[in-house]
Amino acid sequence: MKKTIHPEYGPVVFRDTSAGFAFLTRSTLVGSTPAGPGRPAKTVEWEDGNTYPVIDIEISSASHPFWTGAARVVDTAGRIEKFRRRYGAGSTGKDNG
């Protein structure tokens, strides 16, 4: 393997901001940040006492509706009525051509 072409690979903490859930894993940390290429600017002290770079994410398995079972209910009847109010009472079903 060539030494200069591969991204850095090391420990990083991914933190779910919506669920307060965090996990430590390894990653290549792709991207350019003020701390240098491939290194997040923020750090966090982990449970083992070491300091690791942290990446804040909005959705993880702790907050995703598929994994939590908290699916959103979509009011399709309300959407249809809103469409009809906006664009008319409905179509006649006839071809306009």
C-alpha positions in Angstrom: 0.0 0.0 0.0 1.2 3.5 -0.8 1.6 5.6 2.4 0.5 9.0 1.0 -2.8 8.2 -0.9 -5.0 6.7 1.9 -7.0 8.8 4.3 -6.2 8.8 8.0 -8.2 6.1 9.9 -8.8 6.4 13.6 -11.2 6.5 16.5 -14.0 9.0 16.4 -17.2 9.6 18.4 -20.5 10.0 16.5 -23.1 11.8 18.6 -26.8 11.9 17.8 -27.9 15.4 18.7 -31.7 14.5 18.8 -31.5 11.5 21.0 -28.5 12.2 23.2 -26.9 8.9 22.0 -23.2 8.6 21.2 -20.9 5.7 20.1 -17.2 5.3 19.6 -16.0 3.8 16.3 -13.3 4.2 13.8 -13.6 6.3 10.6 -11.6 8.0 7.9 -13.1 11.4 8.8 -13.2 12.6 5.2 -13.3 16.4 4.7 -11.4 19.6 5.5 -11.9 21.3 8.8 -10.1 24.2 10.6 -8.2 21.5 12.6 -6.8 20.1 9.4 -7.8 17.7 6.7 -9.7 14.7 8.1 -9.9 15.8 11.7 -13.1 17.3 13.2 -12.7 20.6 15.2 -14.7 19.4 18.2 -13.5 16.9 20.7 -15.2 15.0 23.6 -13.9 13.1 26.6 -15.2 9.6 26.4 -16.1 7.1 29.1 -12.5 5.6 29.1 -11.0 9.0 29.9 -9.5 9.6 26.5 -10.3 12.6 24.3 -11.7 11.8 20.8 -12.9 13.9 17.9 -16.6 14.1 17.8 -19.0 14.4 14.8 -22.6 15.5 15.5 -25.3 13.7 13.5 -29.0 14.3 13.3 -30.3 10.8 12.9 -28.9 7.4 14.2 -30.4 4.1 15.1 -31.5 5.7 18.4 -33.7 8.3 16.7 -34.6 6.9 13.3 -38.4 6.0 13.1 -37.6 2.6 11.5 -35.5 1.5 14.4 -37.5 3.1 17.2 -40.9 2.1 15.9 -42.2 5.7 16.2 -43.5 6.1 12.7 -45.2 9.4 11.7 -48.9 9.2 10.8 -49.6 10.9 7.5 -53.0 12.5 7.2 -53.7 11.6 3.6 -57.4 12.7 3.7 -56.3 16.2 4.9 -53.7 16.4 2.1 -56.3 15.5 -0.5 -58.7 18.1 0.8 -56.0 20.7 0.8 -55.1 19.8 -2.8 -58.8 20.1 -3.9 -59.2 23.5 -2.2 -56.1 24.8 -3.9 -56.6 23.4 -7.4 -60.4 23.1 -7.6 -63.1 20.7 -6.7 -61.7 17.8 -8.8 -61.3 16.7 -12.3 -64.1 15.3 -14.5 -62.0 12.4 -15.6 -62.3 13.4 -19.3 -59.3 13.6 -21.5 -58.5 17.2 -22.4 -56.9 16.3 -25.7 
